[in-house]
Amino acid sequence: MNWIMALEHQERHKDMLRKAARVQIVRQARAERKERERFYGPALIGLGRRLIAWGGLLQERYGAASRDLHALACQSNPVTD
């Protein structure tokens, strides 16, 4: 093996080490993300369900009044083209 081949081999080895380091960093980042998702996922799902229920209650309570006010506002402020 001549010195050029030895340098090429050394560079390939360095490239492989850099690639392995990047792969390990990506794996760690993905593992951390999954841990956060496991914690926040159920909390956000619960929050979303509560907001949907609350929105339904507000629509039942104020839906007709809101539609009447919207219709009144549209009549008094017509949109000009």
Secondary structure, DSSP 8 states (H G I E B T S, - for coil): --HHHHHHHHHHHHHHHHHHHHHHHHHHHHHHHHHHHHHHHHHHHHHHHHHHHHHHHHHHHHHHHHHHHHHHHHHHS----
